[in-house]
Amino acid sequence: MGRLINRNPNFWHRLFEISFPLLTWLTVTLPLWLSPFHPAVVAYFLLTFAVYFFYKSLTVTIYSTWSYLKLRKMSHINWSKLAKTEKDFKKLYHAVIITNYKENTEKVSLTLEKLALQDFPRKRMIIILAMEKREGEEAQKRANKLLTKFKSRFLEMGVTFHPVSGNEVVGKASNSAWAAKFLSYRIRKLGIDPDFVTVTSCDADSLIPPKYFSYLSYLFLTDKDRYYHFYWAPVLLYSNFWEVPLPVRVQATISSIIRLSALAKPSSLIQISTYSLSLKMLQNIGYWDTNIIPEDWHIFLQAFFTYGDKVRTMPIYLIITRDAVNSYTFWSTMRSRYEQEKRWAWGITDIPYAIYKFFTTPHIPVLPKLFRLIYVMETHLFWPTSFFLLTLGAYALQLINPAFNRTALGHNLPKLSGLILTMTTLFLLVLIVIDAKSRPKRPASISIAKTPLLLFQWILLPLVSFLLSSLPALEAHTRLLLGKRLEYKVTEKI
C-alpha cells in the first residue's frame, strides 16, 4: 500500500482530505437520511452516542479533579533544589521561542517578565523573539523596545524576522521553524552542547510560572528517553478571565478544564499551545513543517512517525495561563472567538497527514500507529458532531418517521436520551468547583454583584457550544472537503 501511495502522493493525500470531512457530514446528517429506512438503527446509534458522551463527560470530571489535586501537591515542590542534584544540571540550557505577529509591546513584555522571574539560572536561558518580516517597521520598533528592556536579564536574546516564501503557510509553524534554525546556529556559535538544550515553543501571551524551567530541568535530566519526549503544562485561558464577555468565558472555561483533564492521561496526551522538547529531537525531525497552520499536534505526529511509540508527551503539573479572546466590542469578540475555534479545528488537516504516514512508515509497528490515528480521528469527529446528534438527532427522527414514535423504542428514545444528558449535567457541579478553585480571584475593580453570573453562565453552555465550537469546527471540516484552504488570522486580544 505504501508503494502505491508514493507513486501518486498528491492524489492520495487529497483523497484522505476528502474522506474524513465526508464522514463528519454523514454522521451529522445520519438521522436525516437513514430515519426513513432504518429508524431503529438511528435510535440505537443516538443512544450509543449519548452513552459515549456520558462516558467522555465522566472521564473529564474524574481526570480534571485528579489533575487539580496533583497540581496543588506538585506546585509546592522545590524543583530548583531537585534539579541541582543532577550531575548534568550545569550543562543544561533552555531556549524559548516567542512567536508574535502584531502583538502589542505590553503583552509580550508581560510574557518576558514572567520568564525573567524563573528560579532556573537565567544566564543559561536564551530568548528568541520570532517575528514576521511582513509586519515591517512596527516589528523592528517593538523588537528594539523589548531588547532594550530585557536583553541583559538572559544569556542571550535574539530576534528573527521570518520571510514567508515558496510553499510556506503563514502562521506559527513556519515562523517557529525559521527561528529554531537561527537558534541552532547560535547554539553552535556559543559552543553549547545541543544535547543539553531544550526548546520551548511559547505564544506571545503565555505566562509561564516561575518554577517551570526548574521542573522541566529535573524531568529532562532524569528522563532516559528525553530525546523522544515533549513536555507540557496545561495552558489555561484564565489571564483575562474577568474581562471577557460571558459566552467567551464559558467556552474558555470548558477548554481549560478539558486541557486539565488531559494532563492525567499521559498514554494519549498530546501537547497544546506552549510546550517544550529537546533541540536534538527538533533538529532530527527537521523542525516544524512549514506548510501547515496548527503546529502543536502536527509536530507530535512528525516525531511519532519518525521514532514510533517512544514519542510521548510528559505532563508538567504547573499551570500556564493565556488570554481568552477579547476585542473592543461584544460582536467583534464573538467573531474573533469563532475564527480562533475554526483555526484550532483546522487541525483536521493532521488526519490526512497521519493516514498518509500510517501507510508509508513500515519501520513503525501497526498497533501504535493505529492507536494514535484513532485518537486523533475520534477527537476531530466528536468536535463538530456532538451538538447535532445530542440535541437535534432524536427530534429529526421523530419528524421524518412519525410512525416510529408509536413503537416502544421510538416512544422511549427522548426519555432515555434526556435521562442520560441530565445525569451528564450533574458533572457540571464538579467542574464549577474546579473552575472556581483554578481561575484568578476577582479583582477589586470587578463588582461582586457580577459573581452570580458565574453560575448563570452555565445555562448558556449548549448555545455557546453550538456557536463557538461545533459550528466553526463543522466549517473547518467543510472547507477541507471543498478544498478551500484556511488562511491564518491572528486572534485579537486587547
C-alpha positions, 0 to 999 in steps of 0.5 A, a space after each residue: 500500500 505504501 508503494 502505491 501511495 508514493 507513486 501518486 502522493 498528491 492524489 492520495 493525500 487529497 483523497 484522505 482530505 476528502 474522506 474524513 470531512 465526508 464522514 463528519 457530514 454523514 454522521 451529522 446528517 445520519 438521522 436525516 437520511 437513514 430515519 426513513 429506512 432504518 429508524 431503529 438503527 438511528 435510535 440505537 446509534 443516538 443512544 450509543 452516542 449519548 452513552 459515549 458522551 456520558 462516558 467522555 463527560 465522566 472521564 473529564 470530571 474524574 481526570 480534571 479533579 485528579 489533575 487539580 489535586 496533583 497540581 496543588 501537591 506538585 506546585 509546592 515542590 522545590 524543583 530548583 533544589 531537585 534539579 541541582 542534584 543532577 550531575 548534568 544540571 550545569 550543562 543544561 540550557 533552555 531556549 524559548 521561542 516567542 512567536 508574535 505577529 502584531 502583538 502589542 509591546 505590553 503583552 509580550 513584555 508581560 510574557 518576558 517578565 514572567 520568564 525573567 522571574 524563573 528560579 532556573 539560572 537565567 544566564 543559561 536561558 536564551 530568548 528568541 523573539 520570532 517575528 514576521 518580516 511582513 509586519 515591517 517597521 512596527 516589528 523592528 520598533 517593538 523588537 528594539 523596545 523589548 531588547 532594550 528592556 530585557 536583553 541583559 536579564 538572559 544569556 542571550 536574546 535574539 530576534 528573527 524576522 521570518 520571510 514567508 516564501 515558496 510553499 510556506 503557510 503563514 502562521 506559527 509553524 513556519 515562523 517557529 521553524 525559521 527561528 529554531 534554525 537561527 537558534 541552532 546556529 547560535 547554539 553552535 556559535 556559543 559552543 553549547 552542547 545541543 544535547 543539553 538544550 531544550 526548546 520551548 515553543 511559547 505564544 506571545 501571551 503565555 505566562 509561564 510560572 516561575 518554577 517551570 524551567 526548574 521542573 522541566 530541568 529535573 524531568 529532562 535530566 532524569 528522563 532516559 528517553 528525553 530525546 523522544 519526549 515533549 513536555 507540557 503544562 496545561 495552558 489555561 485561558 484564565 489571564 483575562 478571565 474577568 474581562 471577557 464577555 460571558 459566552 467567551 468565558 464559558 467556552 474558555 472555561 470548558 477548554 481549560 478544564 478539558 486541557 486539565 483533564 488531559 494532563 492525567 492521561 499521559 498514554 494519549 496526551 498530546 501537547 497544546 499551545 506552549 510546550 517544550 522538547 529537546 533541540 536534538 529531537 527538533 533538529 532530527 525531525 527537521 523542525 516544524 513543517 512549514 506548510 501547515 497552520 496548527 503546529 502543536 499536534 502536527 509536530 507530535 505526529 512528525 516525531 511519532 512517525 519518525 521514532 514510533 511509540 517512544 514519542 510521548 508527551 510528559 505532563 508538567 503539573 504547573 499551570 500556564 495561563 493565556 488570554 481568552 479572546 477579547 476585542 473592543 466590542 461584544 460582536 467583534 469578540 464573538 467573531 474573533 472567538 469563532 475564527 480562533 475555534 475554526 483555526 484550532 479545528 483546522 487541525 483536521 488537516 493532521 488526519 490526512 497527514 497521519 493516514 498518509 504516514 500510517 501507510 508509508 512508515 513500515 519501520 513503525 509497528 501497526 498497533 501504535 500507529 493505529 492507536 494514535 490515528 484513532 485518537 486523533 480521528 475520534 477527537 476531530 469527529 466528536 468536535 463538530 458532531 456532538 451538538 447535532 446528534 445530542 440535541 437535534 438527532 432524536 427530534 429529526 427522527 421523530 419528524 421524518 418517521 412519525 410512525 416510529 414514535 408509536 413503537 416502544 423504542 421510538 416512544 422511549 428514545 427522548 426519555 432515555 436520551 434526556 435521562 442520560 444528558 441530565 445525569 451528564 449535567 450533574 458533572 457540571 457541579 464538579 467542574 464549577 468547583 474546579 473552575 472556581 478553585 483554578 481561575 484568578 480571584 476577582 479583582 477589586 475593580 470587578 463588582 461582586 454583584 457580577 459573581 452570580 453570573 458565574 453560575 448563570 453562565 452555565 445555562 448558556 453552555 449548549 448555545 455557546 457550544 453550538 456557536 463557538 465550537 461545533 459550528 466553526 469546527 463543522 466549517 473547518 471540516 467543510 472547507 477541507 472537503 471543498 478544498 478551500 484552504 484556511 488562511 491564518 488570522 491572528 486572534 485579537 486580544 486587547 
